[in-house]
Amino acid sequence: MKLKQGQQGLTFFGLLIVGILLAFAGVIFAQFVPTYIEFMAVEKAVQKASEGTTVAEVRSIFDKAAQIDDITTITGKDLEVGKQGDRVVVSFDYQREIPLVGPAYLVMKYTGSSK
């Protein structure tokens, strides 16, 4: 006695839905990656800027590094500069918005400080 097995797989409509979802995720990922790369550049510039001794010097060092690394989201004026013991600590906090559909946005909040 043979049992009939039904076909298994994805229908064309199902394939179309999966393709649309993957394309949507790809577009969002393609917009997210540059913001993360810029965040990494900001962290590197903050580490470099923390070598300064005065607030003006820290901001100047950051602005020069930002110009080299093409950082446009944050400037030296946006940094919070303080001291912890004898070390200069530089911290930052900013957010980036990626428009999705209509009034919907993907908001990424980036924070960090020098070690």
C-alpha positions as CSV (number, residue, x, y, z in Angstrom):
1,M,0.0,0.0,0.0
2,K,1.5,3.3,-1.1
3,L,0.6,6.6,0.6
4,K,0.4,9.7,-1.5
5,Q,2.6,12.5,-0.3
6,G,1.6,16.1,-1.1
7,Q,4.1,18.4,-2.6
8,Q,6.1,20.5,-0.2
9,G,7.6,23.9,-0.9
10,L,6.9,27.5,-1.3
11,T,4.2,28.8,-3.6
12,F,4.9,31.7,-6.0
13,F,2.9,34.0,-3.8
14,G,4.8,32.9,-0.7
15,L,8.1,33.4,-2.6
16,L,7.0,36.9,-3.6
17,I,6.2,37.8,0.0
18,V,9.5,36.5,1.3
19,G,11.3,38.4,-1.5
20,I,9.6,41.6,-0.6
21,L,10.4,41.2,3.1
22,L,14.1,40.4,2.3
23,A,14.3,43.5,0.0
24,F,12.7,45.7,2.7
25,A,15.2,44.3,5.3
26,G,18.1,44.9,2.8
27,V,17.1,48.5,2.3
28,I,16.9,49.2,6.0
29,F,20.3,47.4,6.6
30,A,21.9,49.5,3.8
31,Q,20.7,52.6,5.5
32,F,21.8,51.4,9.0
33,V,25.4,50.4,8.1
34,P,26.6,54.0,7.3
35,T,25.3,55.3,10.6
36,Y,27.1,52.5,12.5
37,I,30.3,53.2,10.6
38,E,30.0,56.9,11.5
39,F,29.5,55.9,15.1
40,M,32.7,53.9,15.1
41,A,34.5,56.9,13.6
42,V,33.0,59.1,16.4
43,E,34.3,56.7,19.1
44,K,37.8,56.8,17.5
45,A,37.7,60.6,17.3
46,V,36.5,60.9,21.0
47,Q,39.4,58.6,22.1
48,K,41.8,60.9,20.2
49,A,40.2,64.0,21.6
50,S,40.5,62.8,25.2
51,E,44.2,63.4,24.9
52,G,43.6,67.2,25.1
53,T,44.1,69.0,28.4
54,T,41.5,71.9,28.0
55,V,37.9,71.9,26.8
56,A,38.8,74.0,23.8
57,E,41.7,71.7,22.9
58,V,39.5,68.6,23.2
59,R,36.8,70.1,20.9
60,S,39.4,71.3,18.4
61,I,41.1,67.9,18.3
62,F,37.6,66.3,17.8
63,D,36.6,68.7,15.0
64,K,39.9,68.0,13.2
65,A,39.4,64.3,13.4
66,A,35.7,64.7,12.4
67,Q,36.8,66.6,9.3
68,I,39.2,63.8,8.3
69,D,36.7,61.0,9.0
70,D,33.7,62.9,7.4
71,I,31.7,63.0,10.7
72,T,28.7,65.2,10.1
73,T,26.2,64.2,12.8
74,I,28.1,65.6,15.8
75,T,30.6,68.4,16.4
76,G,33.0,69.3,19.1
77,K,30.3,71.6,20.6
78,D,28.1,68.6,21.2
79,L,30.7,66.8,23.4
80,E,30.5,66.7,27.2
81,V,34.0,67.2,28.6
82,G,34.8,66.4,32.2
83,K,37.5,65.1,34.5
84,Q,37.6,61.9,36.4
85,G,40.6,62.0,38.7
86,D,43.5,63.3,36.6
87,R,42.0,62.0,33.2
88,V,39.9,64.0,30.8
89,V,36.7,62.1,30.0
90,V,34.8,63.0,26.8
91,S,31.3,61.7,26.3
92,F,28.7,62.0,23.6
93,D,25.1,61.2,23.0
94,Y,23.2,61.6,19.7
95,Q,20.5,59.9,17.6
96,R,20.0,59.2,13.9
97,E,16.6,58.7,12.3
98,I,15.9,56.7,9.2
99,P,12.6,57.3,7.5
100,L,10.7,54.1,6.8
101,V,7.2,54.6,5.5
102,G,5.0,57.7,6.0
103,P,5.4,58.8,9.7
104,A,7.4,55.7,10.7
105,Y,11.1,56.2,11.5
106,L,13.8,53.9,12.7
107,V,15.6,55.8,15.5
108,M,19.1,54.8,16.6
109,K,20.5,56.3,19.8
110,Y,24.3,56.3,20.1
111,T,26.1,57.1,23.3
112,G,29.7,56.6,24.4
113,S,32.6,58.1,26.2
114,S,36.4,57.9,26.3
115,K,37.9,55.2,28.5
